[in-house]
């Protein structure tokens, strides 16, 4: 298994990325190789600085960097030798099994669509966020930012691909799928939400359990939470802020600790022909280490293969 990582992407790159990779490498199975993509001299110096002496990290040179504020499409077309462009080239050619990055989120999303492309039949790929539940484990929420506006049929398809994601990532036979709304009654919500509810209700490929409200977010009411990217992003970042507030007030709690963005470290793009994971721009070494752990699980789960089979 080869995990490709954009060594130059993120607010604290390349130092935090390389240090996180070194931390992860100390506990990786022997069959896992980390491929750091970035300016070779700099990355090699940092690998040495952080004391790595093993053989599970290799470095692939990339001359350019897509900066955080750059326009995604323009940057990728004008910088074919950037770490993101080369990462997706390696993924497309199957020289790596997953590509992870904490850099320009738009460029990661556009790069996935331009290189490995959307799975045939997918209307819009989505980003999945993991929401910690009170009883343990996580619920998968999609979308958390890729699609701010969604038509009812897009939300319905999120239910299908989200169910597949939960089935093969969490090992749940019939994941419970719920639609985030402003009330539990099926006639509640916007016209889009009402139409999406009917489509989800009539879809016999998923175990739809109805609407759920924001107050049910952590209460193990569903294994898959469906919403548009605008609402999902707001909810996801609100949950992350609970950890920040608790830390500032000196509150230590094992459950709230799971809301720390570092706990999982990355979010998968689902609906494309390969494994892609996006991390926070502010990612610390700990976040990168944990992202790599989840990346291994995503490669093993092969979600894109199961989605393609389901839609064929």
N, C-alpha and C positions, 0 to 999 in steps of 0.2 A: 504494500500500500504506500502510495506517495501523496503527501499532503503539500500542496503548493501554497506559499504565503507571500503576499506582497510585503517585502521588508521595508519599503519606502513609504507606505501608506499609513496615515494617522498623525495626530497632533504631536506625538512624542516619538515618531519614527526617525531614524531606524533603531534607536537605542532600545525603546520599550519592546519593539517587535522581536528583535534578536534576543534580548534577555528572556522574553517569554518563551521563545522557541527553545532556548537552552534549558529553561526550567522544565518544559514539557518533555524534552528529549531524555531527561534523567529517568523518566518513568514509562517511556513508551515500550510497547512490545517490540521484539527484535525485527519483526517484519515491516515496521513502519519507518518510512524515510521522510524527513522534512526537507522541502526544497525552498530555500529562501531566494526570492527574486528581487534583485536590486543592484546597486553599484557595488561591484564585486570587492574592490579593495576595502571599502568602508565596512561592508558586511563581514568580511573575513576578519578584519581587525577587531570588530565587536564580538565575534564568536570567540576569538582568542581572549579578549578582555574579560568576558564572562566565564572563562575557565573551561570551555568545552573541549574535550579531547577524544570524544567518541567518533563513530563513523556514520551516524544516522542523520547528519546534517550536511547537505550539499548546497552550493550557491550557484545560481544562474545569473549571469550579468544582464543588467538592464541599464541603458545609458540615461534614460529620461524618467521623469516623475510627473504624474498627473497631480497637480496641486488641489487642495481641498476646495478652493473657490472657483476652479475652472469649469467652463461649460462642458458637460460630459461628452456630447457627440463631437464637438470641435476638438476637444483635447485628444480623444482617441484617434481621430482621423489625422491630426497634425503630429501626434507623438506615437508612431507605430513601434518605437523602441522603448516605450515606457514600461515600468514594472507591471502595470495592469494589462497592457496590451500583450506583453510576452506571457504573462500568466494565463490569459485566456487562449493564447496560441498553444501553449503546452497542454491545456485542458482539452481543447478541440482535437489535438493530435493524440490524446490519451497517454501523454507522457507523465501526467499527474492524474490522480483520482478525484481530487477536489481542489478548488481554488478559493482561498480565504484572503480577505483584506479589510483593513480598518481605515482605508483612505476614502476618496471621493465616492460616496454611496451611489450617486447618479451614474458615475462612470462604471462602477461595478455592475449595476443593473443593465445599463445600455450595452456594456461589454458582453454580458451574458446573452442578451438578445441578438447581438450582431455576430457572435462567434458560434456558440453551441445552439443558439436559437430556441424558440419556444417549442414545446412538444406539440405535434400535430393534434389539433382539436382544442388546444388551450386558448381561451379568449385573451386572458391576461395573466401572466405569472404574478405570484404574490410573495411577500416576505412574511415568514412565520416567526412570531414571538412566543416564548414560553412563559406562561403565567403560573407562578407557584400557587398551589392549592393548600388549604388549611389541613386537609387530611393526609397530605403528602403527595409527592409527584407534581406534575405540571399539566396544564391545559395548553393546547396549541391554539394561538389566535392568529387569524389572517383575515385581512391584510394589516400590516402595521406601518405602512408608509409608501408602498410602491404605487398604489392607485387611490388617489384622494377621492375621486368620484367613481362610483360603480353602478352599473345597471343591474336590475334584478337577476338576469341570467348569469352575470359574472359572480354575484354573491352565491347563487346556487352552485356554480362550479367550484367556488371556494369550499363549499360544503363537501363536495366529492373529493377534491384533492387533499383537503384538510383531514378528512376521514382516513384516507390512504396513508397520509403522513403519520397520524396518531397510531394507526394499526401497526405499522412497521417500525416506528421509532419507539413507541411505548409498549408494544406487544399486547394491544387491546383488540380483542376479536371484533367487537361491534362498537366502535367509539360513539359516544353520545355527542350529537352535533346540535348546537344552539345558536340562534340569531340574536345578537346584541340589539336591544331595543329600549324604548322608554316605558314599556309595560309588558306584562306577560300575555295579555289578550292578543289574539292574532290580528284583530282589526286596529291595533295601536301602531303608532309610528308614522313615518313619512310614507308617501305613495310608493317609493322605492322599497322600503322595508316591508310594507304590506304585500306587495307583489312578490318579493323575494321569499316571504314566509310561505306563500301558497306553492311556489315552485319547490321549495325545500320539503314541504309537507307531502307533496305528490311524488317526490323522487324516492323510488324504492331501493336505490343503491346505498342510501345512507340511513342511519338511525337518528332521525330528527326528533328532538325532544321539545321543540318550541322556542319561544322567545325567552331571553333572560335579561334582567336589568343590571345596571352598574353595581347595585348592592349585592349581586350574586357573584361578582367577579372572582372571588377567592373561595367560594363555598362548595366547590366540587359538584356543581350542577351540570357540568358538561366537560367532555374531553377535548372538544373542538369548539372554539368561539368564532363565529363569522361576523365580520363587519367590514366597512370600507376603510381604506388606508388612512383617511383623515381621523376618523373616530378611534381606530385602532392605535394609531401613533400617539394620540392624546392620552388614551387610557394607559398604554404601555409606559409612557414617560411619567405619568402621574404615579403609577405603581413604583417605578424606580426612585421617585423622589421621596417615598416613604422611608427608604433606607437612609437617604441623605439627611432628612429631618431627624430621624431617630439617632443617627450618629452625632449630629450637632448637639443633641440634647443629652448625650451620654447614655442612651438607651441601648442595651444589648439584648437581642432576641434572635433565636435561631431561625424562626420563620421569616422575620423581616430581613434577616441577612440574605435570604434567597432572592430578595428584590434588588439586591446590589447588582448592577449591570455586569460586574466581574464574575458572578456566580456561574453563568452559562458562557458568557463571553462572545457569543455570535448568534446570528439569525440566518436561517437558510432561505434562499430563493427557491421556491417550488414552482414547477410548471415549465422548466427548461430542461434541455437534453444533457444534463450533467449535474454535478454537485458544486454548488456555489454558496459560500457563507460570508456574511457581512458582519463586521464588528464595529463597535462605537469608535468614533474618531478620537475620543479621549482615552482609548484603551491603554491600560497599564500592563506591565509584564504578567501579572496574575490573570488578567482578562484574556490575554493572548494564550497563556498556558491552558486555561479552561476552554477556550475556543477550539484549540487543537484536540482536546479530549472529545468534545462534541463532534468535531469534524470526523474523527475516526468512526464514531457511531453512525454518522450520516452516510459515510462510504459503505459501511457494513449493511445499512438498511436499504440502500439502493432505491430510494423513493422514486426517482425519475423513471426507473425501469418499470416499477409497479404502476405508476400513473400512465405511462405510455401504453402498457398492456390493457389497462382498464378502459382507455379511450379508443383503442384500436377497433 
